[in-house]
């Protein structure tokens, strides 16, 4: 059977274990090519780091994958399905979740409510159920509330559960973003700088949790982060972007010693050990 | 000489106090770090110093005179620049306009000053006509700090200045902060979660639940077992 037939019958991921494939994606804003003919893939069940200089196109690529931007050209495949240009809520329905570099909380809603609205297709969303299936709605809400409270406790935000999210500090808003991903069962999570603005002790706690999600539940994680301690510790594979396209890919050890990466990202004079 | 002396400051939002009885001081030529858990009151302290929030009690002496309740514009004109953690650029203005806004109190020609800050962040020079909203997260952070430098501040308040920056730029930023304090003799108050930035400072304060829990030299702070257990871990 030829490759094209296999792809037609089983989808792209069957052939090589990748859950996400980016093929020749280009996205420009005016004359600036934020992502330029970028091709890369993420293997299922792995933690993959995405690093690169500021303005390399990392967040733009996340926005293209999760439907916030439509690419000018190229394709995005998730589990073999072409999801290019799908709206964000459709992508979320495929169990892909992302967090933002600059936290985007629902400002007027309480911290607890910010978590409770994440699960999709809740019984209470339907008018009919609100009249005739009150018990089911309450039971589902109780499960969600318990889960949300456990998450807030994990992030040490439980004492602030009832205040509007706009009153959280910058770092706390980041934690709330990450907390949202814990409200639902997911296939893939894209985290945009989860460590920024978070104290070191809590960073370690979050990273331990992420590792656990990957190892025990097979969740695939794709993480943009500038903190090399985090990236080198938890990633199986690291992809380096520069000028809108993939510069290198490898294990943390390979990336640490890659001359082109040191020049483009880490600085000629510095090794990672010297930086941290 | 103390450029800033904060005495027993209590402040918050509405009826909710966030910082309690906080006292800090900074000398010219010093870099001071403020560390602590999320929500401890670090950013609130900077907002009070910048004149954004009026304190409930306490006093703030800047260059020897009380500036309690003074407006942000007054504080800027006296030589204090504040670079917030969030909402720190004007997204609909161009990079150049953002820099000009940062120096709106200066009457002189700004081109030389703009060239100076662009030497620190060359990426900004290439994007002068681009709207700030179209910059990447790291580029926005560069612009925010560059704007804070436009007024030649005597005291620079930086809230997480290295957040979102690539390692090379973190180093450049830290070098610049060091230069502001050591070479130019100005003072920098730094809120940070980055260990390298803490190491750069002369002294540090650990804030927890709105109150100063520890104040010490950076070396002593970093080797304090309780601080390590509570904050850094391991």
Interface residues (C-beta under 8 A of the other chain):
Chain A: X29 X30 X32 X34 X51 X52 X53 X54 X55 X56 X58 X59 X60 X101 X102 X156 X160 X167 X168 X169 X170 X171 X172 X174 X175 X192 X193 X196 X197 X198 X199 X200 X201 X202 X203 X204 X226 X228 X265 X266 X267 X270 X272 X275 X276
Chain B: X13 X16 X35 X36 X37 X38 X39 X40 X42 X43 X85 X86 X123 X130 X134 X135 X136 X137 X138 X139 X141 X142 X159 X160 X163 X164 X165 X166 X167 X168 X169 X170 X171 X193 X195 X196 X230 X231 X232 X233 X234
